[in-house]
Amino acid sequence: MKNKRNFTNLNVNPCKMCMPMGAAIAFKGIENAMMLLHGSQGCSTYIRRHMARHYNEPIDVASSSLSEKGTVYGGAANLKNGLKNVIRLYDPKIIGIATTCLAETIGENIDMIIREFIEEENLNDRHFVPVSTPGYGATQFEGYFQAVRKIIEYLTEETKPNNSINIIVPNITPAEVRFIKDVLKEYEVEYNLIPDFSETLDAPFAYSFSKIPPGGSSFSNIKRAAGARATVEISKLADKAVSPGEYLNDTYKVPLYRCSIPIGLQNNDEFLRILSEVTGREIPDRFAKERGRMLDAMIDSHKYNSEIRAAIFGEPESVYAASRMCLENGILPALISTGSKTSRLQSLLQKQEEMNNLHETPVIIDDTDFETIRELVKQLDVNLLIGHSDGKFITERDGIPLVRYGFPVNDRIGSQRIMFAGYEGSTRFLDLLTNTYLDRKYTTYRNRIYAKYAS
């Protein structure tokens, strides 16, 4: 569904960020890796600022510092000098090179420039991963998966079959990545989790500073992904062109299973069912108890949930997971929106059985902005917002509470520790949604009653 405003081609305060932002997050999940952004210094500053405030960690993103001269005559010299500085200062084994709007607009051939650089410097002990991520091309959602796919394309190779399984994680929190790893340990299975920013973007306190934080997906694990017995890609909305699992399936015939972020009852059931099918193991008893506690929490809160009219916004995968959880708990997702261009979000949601039982059809929009979201929030009488911090201005102007979820959450502490995945995390999420609504209800109902009868 297109934006409902008359000027659909104009976005005011877009509900998205640029492709290089997603690529930067992906490269932070690779062991001993550093990313260089081929473009102006402002682009890398923008990314560092958002990531540092969300993760509360020092974030380094190198830049080729393109200026007017490089824009006119080409930025090859800037890129090569930038790569030299990255190697000298950080000594990474893997260097990701992502492009910006400027580099793409002037037609920089970064693949050729990198090949020249490797020959000139005689570099055979490092790996370079170029990624095309023009800011105008898509959003951070596509940029993230594009980078993960390129990492796998450049670092995997034909290998003997092994017993490991590949787990491709979307842009979730470091705490949620740790949860995924904990589930895999319960299944006692070898795995290649790509990318793994559970430690690199949420590191424990240390007395000494490391330019490249320890942790991340190892080169050996990425390399052996081509021989894994299966890939579980935690994404149903990444297009085939940017899907890492599709590449492994097409190139190395690794069977692909796709599921949603395990938030909500159905999504968790699906995730565990796939793991059991892939590993041949029964679902561990631990999760049966956690599931039962979540069902009990759903019963506790259902009498309030029917009063909640939510607006959900953010990256497509996060929006889909939150929407499914709202639907199964009696919360009406009156507005479901994302800044990415995706018709699949609407088609997937329309398949949900709960949608058929609603007294009101949710409005689902893509490629949208917060001006449109705010207009629809008013029209649809929304009383709860679910999404990242960029929606806070609606709270400031209209008094509708915001439950912060997704990326970026840059006006609160602890964003990297948010854990809504799993049955326990989903229960915590549900309690937060219900209690946030109740807090608004019980602090404003007298004013609403007085206003009603005064008129």
VOPAGU-2260 file (C-alpha; in pm, 1 decimal, decimal comma):
REM VOPAGU-2260
SITE   aa  ch    i         X         Y         Z
SITE  MET   A    0       0,0       0,0       0,0
SITE  LYS   A    1     138,3     341,1     -91,6
SITE  ASN   A    2     163,8     632,9     146,9
SITE  LYS   A    3    -171,7     803,0     189,6
SITE  ARG   A    4     -40,5    1154,4     148,4
SITE  ASN   A    5     -77,9    1332,7    -183,5
SITE  PHE   A    6     296,1    1384,6    -231,9
SITE  THR   A    7     395,4    1018,0    -213,5
SITE  ASN   A    8     738,7    1073,9    -367,1
SITE  LEU   A    9     844,7    1307,7     -86,7
SITE  ASN   A   10     956,8    1169,6     250,5
SITE  VAL   A   11     966,2    1405,8     547,7
SITE  ASN   A   12    1159,4    1259,7     841,4
SITE  PRO   A   13    1192,5     913,4     678,7
SITE  CYS   A   14    1130,4     599,5     881,5
SITE  LYS   A   15    1466,8     455,8     775,2
SITE  MET   A   16    1842,0     506,8     757,0
SITE  CYS   A   17    2085,8     448,5     473,4
SITE  MET   A   18    2237,5     126,0     342,6
SITE  PRO   A   19    2594,0     183,8     477,2
SITE  MET   A   20    2452,6     193,8     831,1
SITE  GLY   A   21    2333,9    -164,7     797,3
SITE  ALA   A   22    2665,1    -270,6     641,1
SITE  ALA   A   23    2857,8    -121,3     933,9
SITE  ILE   A   24    2654,5    -324,5    1184,0
SITE  ALA   A   25    2713,8    -644,2     983,6
SITE  PHE   A   26    3091,4    -597,2     964,7
SITE  LYS   A   27    3103,8    -538,2    1340,7
SITE  GLY   A   28    2997,0    -900,6    1375,3
SITE  ILE   A   29    3303,7   -1039,7    1196,5
SITE  GLU   A   30    3619,0   -1133,0    1389,4
SITE  ASN   A   31    3919,8    -904,9    1340,9
SITE  ALA   A   32    3737,7    -698,2    1078,8
SITE  MET   A   33    3733,7    -327,3    1006,2
SITE  MET   A   34    3507,6    -130,3     775,6
SITE  LEU   A   35    3605,7     158,4     551,9
SITE  LEU   A   36    3340,9     380,1     399,5
SITE  HIS   A   37    3431,3     512,0      54,4
SITE  GLY   A   38    3284,3     859,6      67,7
SITE  SER   A   39    3294,8    1183,8     263,1
SITE  GLN   A   40    3386,1    1204,0     630,1
SITE  GLY   A   41    3033,1    1311,4     718,6
SITE  CYS   A   42    2890,9     973,8     618,0
SITE  SER   A   43    3114,2     778,8     855,4
SITE  THR   A   44    3051,3    1032,6    1132,3
SITE  TYR   A   45    2676,1     988,0    1091,7
SITE  ILE   A   46    2710,6     610,4    1125,2
SITE  ARG   A   47    2949,1     622,7    1420,8
SITE  ARG   A   48    2721,1     862,2    1606,2
SITE  HIS   A   49    2408,2     650,4    1568,5
SITE  MET   A   50    2581,3     323,2    1652,8
SITE  ALA   A   51    2774,1     463,2    1950,1
SITE  ARG   A   52    2455,6     602,5    2104,4
SITE  HIS   A   53    2256,2     283,1    2043,4
SITE  TYR   A   54    2519,0      31,0    2158,5
SITE  ASN   A   55    2698,9     254,7    2410,8
SITE  GLU   A   56    3030,1     129,5    2275,4
SITE  PRO   A   57    3319,0     303,2    2095,9
SITE  ILE   A   58    3257,9     265,9    1722,9
SITE  ASP   A   59    3528,0     306,0    1457,1
SITE  VAL   A   60    3434,2     337,1    1091,0
SITE  ALA   A   61    3717,2     446,2     862,1
SITE  SER   A   62    3662,6     686,8     572,6
SITE  SER   A   63    3834,6     752,0     241,4
SITE  SER   A   64    3747,8    1120,4     295,8
SITE  LEU   A   65    3637,7    1204,0     -56,5
SITE  SER   A   66    3652,1    1577,8    -123,9
SITE  GLU   A   67    3575,0    1799,5    -422,7
SITE  LYS   A   68    3896,0    1693,8    -599,3
SITE  GLY   A   69    3820,9    1323,3    -558,5
SITE  THR   A   70    3466,5    1379,5    -676,9
SITE  VAL   A   71    3588,2    1537,2   -1001,0
SITE  TYR   A   72    3895,9    1326,5   -1075,6
SITE  GLY   A   73    3802,4     999,9    -904,2
SITE  GLY   A   74    3862,7     870,2    -553,6
SITE  ALA   A   75    4103,8     581,4    -620,4
SITE  ALA   A   76    4394,2     754,7    -448,0
SITE  ASN   A   77    4178,8     837,3    -143,9
SITE  LEU   A   78    4055,8     479,8    -118,6
SITE  LYS   A   79    4405,8     330,1    -143,8
SITE  ASN   A   80    4546,2     573,8     113,5
SITE  GLY   A   81    4253,4     497,1     340,7
SITE  LEU   A   82    4318,9     123,0     313,6
SITE  LYS   A   83    4687,2     178,0     394,9
SITE  ASN   A   84    4593,7     374,7     705,9
SITE  VAL   A   85    4344,5     109,2     817,9
SITE  ILE   A   86    4607,4    -163,8     784,5
SITE  ARG   A   87    4870,9      45,0     963,9
SITE  LEU   A   88    4648,0     153,7    1251,9
SITE  TYR   A   89    4420,7    -148,8    1302,9
SITE  ASP   A   90    4594,4    -443,8    1135,6
SITE  PRO   A   91    4267,1    -621,5    1050,4
SITE  LYS   A   92    4249,9    -954,3     868,8
SITE  ILE   A   93    3923,2    -864,5     697,3
SITE  ILE   A   94    3842,9    -520,5     557,5
SITE  GLY   A   95    3494,7    -433,7     440,8
SITE  ILE   A   96    3468,1    -150,0     189,8
SITE  ALA   A   97    3120,6      -0,9     158,4
SITE  THR   A   98    3025,0     270,2     -87,0
SITE  THR   A   99    2821,0     583,9     -29,6
SITE  CYS   A  100    2593,9     795,6    -247,4
SITE  LEU   A  101    2889,6    1005,7    -360,1
SITE  ALA   A  102    3111,1     712,8    -462,5
SITE  GLU   A  103    2826,5     544,8    -648,8
SITE  THR   A  104    2717,7     864,4    -822,6
SITE  ILE   A  105    3062,2     929,6    -970,3
SITE  GLY   A  106    3081,5     565,0   -1078,5
SITE  GLU   A  107    3372,8     439,0    -868,1
SITE  ASN   A  108    3479,6      84,2    -960,5
SITE  ILE   A  109    3587,7     -25,0    -614,1
SITE  ASP   A  110    3643,8    -388,0    -719,5
SITE  MET   A  111    3906,1    -275,9    -969,6
SITE  ILE   A  112    4064,2     -29,1    -725,4
SITE  ILE   A  113    4093,9    -301,7    -460,2
SITE  ARG   A  114    4253,1    -545,3    -707,7
SITE  GLU   A  115    4508,2    -279,3    -802,4
SITE  PHE   A  116    4576,9    -208,1    -435,5
SITE  ILE   A  117    4636,5    -576,2    -353,5
SITE  GLU   A  118    4882,4    -607,9    -644,8
SITE  GLU   A  119    5064,5    -283,9    -563,2
SITE  GLU   A  120    5102,5    -366,1    -193,4
SITE  ASN   A  121    5152,3    -742,2    -245,6
SITE  LEU   A  122    4883,2    -826,4       8,9
SITE  ASN   A  123    4793,4   -1194,2      20,3
SITE  ASP   A  124    4730,5   -1231,4     394,1
SITE  ARG   A  125    4420,0   -1011,4     413,4
SITE  HIS   A  126    4067,3   -1035,5     282,7
SITE  PHE   A  127    3880,9    -746,9     122,2
SITE  VAL   A  128    3502,2    -745,2      95,0
SITE  PRO   A  129    3357,2    -467,3    -124,9
SITE  VAL   A  130    2986,4    -391,7     -85,7
SITE  SER   A  131    2774,3    -161,2    -298,0
SITE  THR   A  132    2559,3      39,2     -53,6
SITE  PRO   A  133    2448,4     372,5    -200,6
SITE  GLY   A  134    2236,9     558,0      51,5
SITE  TYR   A  135    1973,3     624,8    -212,5
SITE  GLY   A  136    1961,4     256,1    -312,4
SITE  ALA   A  137    1760,8     122,2     -19,0
SITE  THR   A  138    1767,3     127,1     363,6
SITE  GLN   A  139    1983,1      -6,1     645,2
SITE  PHE   A  140    1776,5    -327,5     632,6
SITE  GLU   A  141    1890,7    -412,5     279,0
SITE  GLY   A  142    2240,7    -276,9     347,9
SITE  TYR   A  143    2279,3    -517,4     639,0
SITE  PHE   A  144    2182,4    -826,8     440,8
SITE  GLN   A  145    2376,6    -711,0     135,4
SITE  ALA   A  146    2691,4    -690,4     350,6
SITE  VAL   A  147    2634,2   -1030,3     513,9
SITE  ARG   A  148    2581,6   -1187,1     171,7
SITE  LYS   A  149    2900,5   -1031,9      33,2
SITE  ILE   A  150    3095,7   -1150,7     338,1
SITE  ILE   A  151    2980,3   -1504,2     266,4
SITE  GLU   A  152    3039,2   -1470,7    -109,5
SITE  TYR   A  153    3397,7   -1353,9     -64,4
SITE  LEU   A  154    3503,3   -1570,7     232,1
SITE  THR   A  155    3340,6   -1909,8     170,4
SITE  GLU   A  156    3474,8   -2170,5     -68,9
SITE  GLU   A  157    3396,5   -2523,6    -179,0
SITE  THR   A  158    3466,6   -2758,0     111,5
SITE  LYS   A  159    3385,2   -3105,0     239,2
SITE  PRO   A  160    3042,3   -3154,9     399,1
SITE  ASN   A  161    3041,5   -3104,2     777,7
SITE  ASN   A  162    2786,4   -3139,0    1058,6
SITE  SER   A  163    2753,4   -2770,4    1135,7
SITE  ILE   A  164    2449,4   -2555,8    1061,6
SITE  ASN   A  165    2455,9   -2194,7     948,7
SITE  ILE   A  166    2255,5   -1937,7    1143,8
SITE  ILE   A  167    2207,9   -1603,5     970,7
SITE  VAL   A  168    2088,6   -1343,6    1218,9
SITE  PRO   A  169    1918,2   -1013,2    1128,5
SITE  ASN   A  170    1977,5    -678,3    1294,3
SITE  ILE   A  171    1873,2    -776,4    1645,7
SITE  THR   A  172    2035,8    -678,6    1975,6
SITE  PRO   A  173    2360,2    -832,8    2106,1
SITE  ALA   A  174    2160,8    -978,3    2397,2
SITE  GLU   A  175    1927,1   -1150,4    2149,8
SITE  VAL   A  176    2224,7   -1291,5    1958,4
SITE  ARG   A  177    2349,1   -1437,9    2287,6
SITE  PHE   A  178    2005,9   -1592,2    2335,4
SITE  ILE   A  179    2027,2   -1756,2    1990,4
SITE  LYS   A  180    2367,1   -1899,8    2082,6
SITE  ASP   A  181    2226,7   -2026,5    2412,5
SITE  VAL   A  182    1945,7   -2208,0    2227,8
SITE  LEU   A  183    2198,8   -2368,3    1992,2
SITE  LYS   A  184    2398,9   -2494,5    2290,7
SITE  GLU   A  185    2083,4   -2659,1    2421,8
SITE  TYR   A  186    2062,9   -2848,4    2091,8
SITE  GLU   A  187    2431,5   -2949,3    2124,3
SITE  VAL   A  188    2501,2   -2867,1    1761,7
SITE  GLU   A  189    2799,7   -2715,9    1583,2
SITE  TYR   A  190    2702,6   -2387,6    1426,0
SITE  ASN   A  191    2831,1   -2099,7    1216,1
SITE  LEU   A  192    2653,0   -1788,0    1339,0
SITE  ILE   A  193    2694,3   -1501,0    1092,9
SITE  PRO   A  194    2733,6   -1221,5    1191,1
SITE  ASP   A  195    2801,1   -1245,3    1563,5
SITE  PHE   A  196    2811,5    -904,8    1733,2
SITE  SER   A  197    2707,8   -1039,7    2073,6
SITE  GLU   A  198    3046,1    -936,2    2220,2
SITE  THR   A  199    3180,0    -679,0    1974,8
SITE  LEU   A  200    2883,2    -444,2    2022,0
SITE  ASP   A  201    2823,8    -524,4    2389,5
SITE  ALA   A  202    3167,1    -589,1    2534,6
SITE  PRO   A  203    3233,5    -644,0    2904,5
SITE  PHE   A  204    3433,8    -380,1    3089,5
SITE  ALA   A  205    3809,3    -403,5    3033,4
SITE  TYR   A  206    4098,7    -200,3    3172,4
SITE  SER   A  207    4280,3    -200,4    2839,2
SITE  PHE   A  208    4140,4     -66,8    2511,7
SITE  SER   A  209    4134,9    -279,2    2199,3
SITE  LYS   A  210    4101,6    -101,6    1864,8
SITE  ILE   A  211    3914,7    -401,3    1726,9
SITE  PRO   A  212    3710,5    -561,2    2006,6
SITE  PRO   A  213    3744,2    -938,9    2046,0
SITE  GLY   A  214    3464,4   -1164,0    1925,3
SITE  GLY   A  215    3269,8   -1199,2    1607,1
SITE  SER   A  216    3221,3   -1473,8    1348,7
SITE  SER   A  217    3557,7   -1634,4    1279,3
SITE  PHE   A  218    3699,6   -1666,6     930,7
SITE  SER   A  219    3715,6   -2045,2     968,8
SITE  ASN   A  220    3346,0   -2064,6    1060,4
SITE  ILE   A  221    3244,5   -1846,9     767,2
SITE  LYS   A  222    3465,7   -2051,7     537,3
SITE  ARG   A  223    3309,1   -2383,1     637,7
SITE  ALA   A  224    2954,4   -2246,5     590,3
SITE  ALA   A  225    2965,8   -2378,7     232,5
SITE  GLY   A  226    2976,5   -2737,1     362,6
SITE  ALA   A  227    2713,8   -2705,8     635,3
SITE  ARG   A  228    2417,9   -2942,4     645,7
SITE  ALA   A  229    2165,5   -2656,0     648,1
SITE  THR   A  230    2120,9   -2280,5     675,4
SITE  VAL   A  231    1864,0   -2125,9     907,9
SITE  GLU   A  232    1810,8   -1766,7     801,1
SITE  ILE   A  233    1620,9   -1564,9    1058,2
SITE  SER   A  234    1448,4   -1349,3     799,6
SITE  LYS   A  235    1143,5   -1390,5     581,9
SITE  LEU   A  236    1158,3   -1044,5     427,1
SITE  ALA   A  237    1512,1   -1016,5     288,4
SITE  ASP   A  238    1483,1   -1036,0     -90,7
SITE  LYS   A  239    1652,3   -1321,7    -272,1
SITE  ALA   A  240    1909,2   -1082,5    -421,4
SITE  VAL   A  241    2047,0    -996,9     -75,0
SITE  SER   A  242    1972,4   -1322,6     108,6
SITE  PRO   A  243    2290,4   -1498,4     232,4
SITE  GLY   A  244    2099,2   -1825,9     266,2
SITE  GLU   A  245    1981,8   -1809,4     -95,1
SITE  TYR   A  246    2342,7   -1765,8    -208,5
SITE  LEU   A  247    2460,1   -2069,4      -8,4
SITE  ASN   A  248    2171,3   -2271,0    -145,7
SITE  ASP   A  249    2226,6   -2167,1    -507,6
SITE  THR   A  250    2606,9   -2196,9    -502,2
SITE  TYR   A  251    2679,2   -2485,7    -263,7
SITE  LYS   A  252    2338,0   -2659,0    -242,1
SITE  VAL   A  253    2311,7   -2597,6     132,5
SITE  PRO   A  254    1941,6   -2650,7     224,5
SITE  LEU   A  255    1774,8   -2328,0     334,9
SITE  TYR   A  256    1517,6   -2277,7     609,3
SITE  ARG   A  257    1377,0   -1930,8     672,0
SITE  CYS   A  258    1193,0   -1813,5     982,8
SITE  SER   A  259    1102,3   -1492,7    1162,4
SITE  ILE   A  260    1274,9   -1336,1    1461,0
SITE  PRO   A  261    1168,9   -1558,0    1755,2
SITE  ILE   A  262     948,4   -1296,3    1919,6
SITE  GLY   A  263     598,0   -1408,3    2010,5
SITE  LEU   A  264     451,4   -1754,1    2059,1
SITE  GLN   A  265     421,6   -1862,8    1695,4
SITE  ASN   A  266     761,6   -1731,1    1590,0
SITE  ASN   A  267     934,1   -1911,4    1877,5
SITE  ASP   A  268     746,5   -2233,1    1796,6
SITE  GLU   A  269     857,7   -2204,7    1434,7
SITE  PHE   A  270    1222,6   -2136,9    1523,5
SITE  LEU   A  271    1247,3   -2434,7    1759,2
SITE  ARG   A  272    1062,0   -2661,7    1516,8
SITE  ILE   A  273    1311,0   -2580,2    1241,1
SITE  LEU   A  274    1608,0   -2640,0    1471,6
SITE  SER   A  275    1463,7   -2976,8    1571,7
SITE  GLU   A  276    1409,0   -3070,3    1207,9
SITE  VAL   A  277    1761,0   -2968,6    1107,9
SITE  THR   A  278    1938,4   -3128,3    1405,3
SITE  GLY   A  279    1715,9   -3433,4    1447,7
SITE  ARG   A  280    1679,3   -3355,9    1819,5
SITE  GLU   A  281    1367,1   -3306,4    2029,6
SITE  ILE   A  282    1285,6   -2959,9    2158,5
SITE  PRO   A  283    1461,0   -2933,4    2499,3
SITE  ASP   A  284    1232,7   -2956,5    2804,0
SITE  ARG   A  285    1345,6   -2615,0    2922,1
SITE  PHE   A  286    1150,1   -2444,5    2646,8
SITE  ALA   A  287     824,9   -2625,7    2726,1
SITE  LYS   A  288     821,8   -2461,9    3070,3
SITE  GLU   A  289     912,3   -2121,6    2926,5
SITE  ARG   A  290     634,4   -2155,5    2670,0
SITE  GLY   A  291     386,3   -2243,9    2945,2
SITE  ARG   A  292     480,7   -1934,5    3141,5
SITE  MET   A  293     429,1   -1721,9    2832,1
SITE  LEU   A  294      83,7   -1872,0    2778,6
SITE  ASP   A  295       2,3   -1788,8    3140,4
SITE  ALA   A  296     116,7   -1429,9    3084,6
SITE  MET   A  297    -101,0   -1406,3    2772,7
SITE  ILE   A  298    -401,7   -1512,5    2979,5
SITE  ASP   A  299    -315,4   -1256,6    3249,8
SITE  SER   A  300    -299,6    -965,4    3007,2
SITE  HIS   A  301    -567,8   -1050,6    2752,1
SITE  LYS   A  302    -842,0    -854,2    2930,3
SITE  TYR   A  303    -645,7    -533,0    2877,5
SITE  ASN   A  304    -498,8    -602,2    2534,2
SITE  SER   A  305    -823,7    -558,2    2343,7
SITE  GLU   A  306    -813,4    -189,4    2436,9
SITE  ILE   A  307    -469,3    -136,5    2282,9
SITE  ARG   A  308    -450,9      19,2    1937,0
SITE  ALA   A  309     -85,5       6,3    1836,7
SITE  ALA   A  310     123,5     169,8    1564,8
SITE  ILE   A  311     428,8     -41,0    1480,3
SITE  PHE   A  312     720,2      95,7    1277,8
SITE  GLY   A  313    1082,6      12,1    1198,0
SITE  GLU   A  314    1273,9    -241,7     989,6
SITE  PRO   A  315    1051,5    -492,9     806,7
SITE  GLU   A  316    1167,3    -800,9     998,7
SITE  SER   A  317    1123,8    -636,3    1339,0
SITE  VAL   A  318     785,4    -493,4    1239,9
SITE  TYR   A  319     663,1    -833,8    1120,5
SITE  ALA   A  320     768,1   -1007,7    1443,2
SITE  ALA   A  321     606,0    -743,8    1665,2
SITE  SER   A  322     288,8    -743,7    1454,9
SITE  ARG   A  323     250,7   -1121,1    1484,8
SITE  MET   A  324     293,9   -1103,2    1861,3
SITE  CYS   A  325      32,6    -828,3    1889,9
SITE  LEU   A  326    -212,9   -1024,5    1675,6
SITE  GLU   A  327    -183,2   -1341,0    1884,3
SITE  ASN   A  328    -233,5   -1142,5    2205,5
SITE  GLY   A  329    -546,3    -948,9    2110,5
SITE  ILE   A  330    -365,5    -619,5    2048,3
SITE  LEU   A  331    -488,3    -442,6    1735,7
SITE  PRO   A  332    -192,5    -330,1    1521,3
SITE  ALA   A  333    -395,4     -46,1    1372,5
SITE  LEU   A  334     -92,5      78,6    1177,4
SITE  ILE   A  335     196,3    -136,6    1054,1
SITE  SER   A  336     467,0      61,3     874,9
SITE  THR   A  337     825,4      46,3     750,8
SITE  GLY   A  338    1057,2     277,9     563,0
SITE  SER   A  339    1173,4      -2,2     333,8
SITE  LYS   A  340    1004,7     -84,6       5,1
SITE  THR   A  341     850,8    -428,1      51,8
SITE  SER   A  342     521,5    -570,4     -63,4
SITE  ARG   A  343     600,9    -898,5     113,7
SITE  LEU   A  344     524,0    -752,3     456,0
SITE  GLN   A  345     161,8    -701,9     360,7
SITE  SER   A  346     128,7   -1041,8     191,5
SITE  LEU   A  347     281,6   -1224,2     489,9
SITE  LEU   A  348      59,2   -1048,2     740,5
SITE  GLN   A  349    -252,9   -1115,4     536,3
SITE  LYS   A  350    -182,8   -1487,9     574,3
SITE  GLN   A  351    -215,4   -1467,3     952,4
SITE  GLU   A  352    -533,9   -1636,2    1073,4
SITE  GLU   A  353    -577,1   -1372,7    1344,0
SITE  MET   A  354    -623,4   -1107,5    1075,2
SITE  ASN   A  355    -946,8   -1275,5     966,4
SITE  ASN   A  356   -1093,9   -1233,7    1314,5
SITE  LEU   A  357   -1025,0    -862,4    1348,0
SITE  HIS   A  358   -1314,7    -617,1    1354,6
SITE  GLU   A  359   -1088,8    -366,3    1180,4
SITE  THR   A  360    -832,2    -416,8     904,4
SITE  PRO   A  361    -487,1    -277,8     993,1
SITE  VAL   A  362    -333,7     -16,8     765,6
SITE  ILE   A  363      -5,2    -150,9     625,0
SITE  ILE   A  364     234,6      91,3     452,3
SITE  ASP   A  365     591,9      72,6     325,5
SITE  ASP   A  366     846,0     333,0     208,7
SITE  THR   A  367     690,2     576,4     453,5
SITE  ASP   A  368     794,3     864,5     677,6
SITE  PHE   A  369     702,3     988,8    1022,3
SITE  GLU   A  370     483,6    1270,7     891,8
SITE  THR   A  371     259,5    1007,2     732,8
SITE  ILE   A  372     279,9     783,8    1039,3
SITE  ARG   A  373     175,8    1070,5    1265,6
SITE  GLU   A  374    -120,3    1161,3    1045,9
SITE  LEU   A  375    -242,4     800,2    1047,5
SITE  VAL   A  376    -181,9     763,5    1421,7
SITE  LYS   A  377    -430,5    1047,0    1475,0
SITE  GLN   A  378    -681,5     914,5    1222,1
SITE  LEU   A  379    -672,0     561,2    1362,4
SITE  ASP   A  380    -694,7     667,4    1729,0
SITE  VAL   A  381    -370,5     488,5    1819,1
SITE  ASN   A  382    -288,2     474,5    2191,4
SITE  LEU   A  383      48,2     292,6    2188,5
SITE  LEU   A  384     358,7     326,8    1969,6
SITE  ILE   A  385     601,2      36,5    1915,7
SITE  GLY   A  386     925,7     119,4    1740,5
SITE  HIS   A  387    1264,8     288,1    1756,9
SITE  SER   A  388    1353,0     624,3    1908,5
SITE  ASP   A  389    1285,2     829,6    1596,4
SITE  GLY   A  390     915,5     802,9    1678,3
SITE  LYS   A  391     957,8     990,7    2005,4
SITE  PHE   A  392     851,3    1321,0    1848,9
SITE  ILE   A  393     498,6    1176,7    1817,2
SITE  THR   A  394     506,4    1112,4    2191,3
SITE  GLU   A  395     632,5    1466,2    2253,1
SITE  ARG   A  396     362,9    1627,3    2036,5
SITE  ASP   A  397      64,1    1400,7    2095,8
SITE  GLY   A  398     134,6    1230,9    2429,0
SITE  ILE   A  399     114,1     874,0    2296,3
SITE  PRO   A  400     361,1     649,3    2482,6
SITE  LEU   A  401     640,4     477,6    2289,0
SITE  VAL   A  402     770,4     129,3    2369,2
SITE  ARG   A  403    1121,8     138,6    2227,2
SITE  TYR   A  404    1204,5    -154,8    2004,8
SITE  GLY   A  405    1442,4    -200,3    1713,3
SITE  PHE   A  406    1725,5      18,8    1583,0
SITE  PRO   A  407    1813,9     286,0    1678,3
SITE  VAL   A  408    1722,1     336,6    2041,8
SITE  ASN   A  409    1942,7     634,4    2113,6
SITE  ASP   A  410    1761,0     819,5    2392,0
SITE  ARG   A  411    1774,6     543,4    2653,9
SITE  ILE   A  412    2052,3     344,9    2821,6
SITE  GLY   A  413    2077,1     -30,9    2770,6
SITE  SER   A  414    1956,2     -67,0    2411,5
SITE  GLN   A  415    2216,1    -336,2    2345,9
SITE  ARG   A  416    2075,0    -538,9    2636,8
SITE  ILE   A  417    1709,8    -533,4    2526,3
SITE  MET   A  418    1602,1    -897,8    2502,5
SITE  PHE   A  419    1260,3    -965,5    2354,2
SITE  ALA   A  420    1353,5   -1291,9    2176,9
SITE  GLY   A  421    1254,9   -1632,2    2313,1
SITE  TYR   A  422     949,6   -1720,1    2518,0
SITE  GLU   A  423    1086,9   -1538,0    2822,4
SITE  GLY   A  424    1187,0   -1230,8    2624,5
SITE  SER   A  425     849,2   -1226,2    2450,2
SITE  THR   A  426     675,3   -1244,0    2788,2
SITE  ARG   A  427     882,2    -947,0    2902,2
SITE  PHE   A  428     786,3    -761,4    2582,9
SITE  LEU   A  429     416,4    -838,0    2633,1
SITE  ASP   A  430     424,7    -723,2    2995,1
SITE  LEU   A  431     595,4    -400,7    2887,0
SITE  LEU   A  432     334,9    -330,6    2619,1
SITE  THR   A  433      43,1    -397,9    2853,1
SITE  ASN   A  434     185,6    -202,7    3146,7
SITE  THR   A  435     280,1      95,4    2929,8
SITE  TYR   A  436     -80,0     111,4    2807,8
SITE  LEU   A  437    -219,2      70,8    3160,7
SITE  ASP   A  438       4,7     349,2    3288,9
SITE  ARG   A  439    -139,3     587,2    3028,7
SITE  LYS   A  440    -492,6     467,0    3089,4
SITE  TYR   A  441    -485,8     515,2    3465,4
SITE  THR   A  442    -313,6     853,2    3454,9
SITE  THR   A  443    -536,5    1011,9    3190,6
SITE  TYR   A  444    -881,7     855,8    3225,3
SITE  ARG   A  445   -1014,3    1122,3    3466,0
SITE  ASN   A  446    -920,6    1401,9    3225,4
SITE  ARG   A  447   -1091,7    1216,4    2940,3
SITE  ILE   A  448   -1406,6    1161,1    3146,3
SITE  TYR   A  449   -1421,4    1526,8    3252,3
SITE  ALA   A  450   -1366,8    1640,3    2892,3
SITE  LYS   A  451   -1640,7    1407,9    2769,9
SITE  TYR   A  452   -1906,9    1526,9    3012,7
SITE  ALA   A  453   -1798,6    1889,5    3009,3
SITE  SER   A  454   -1875,0    1902,6    2638,9
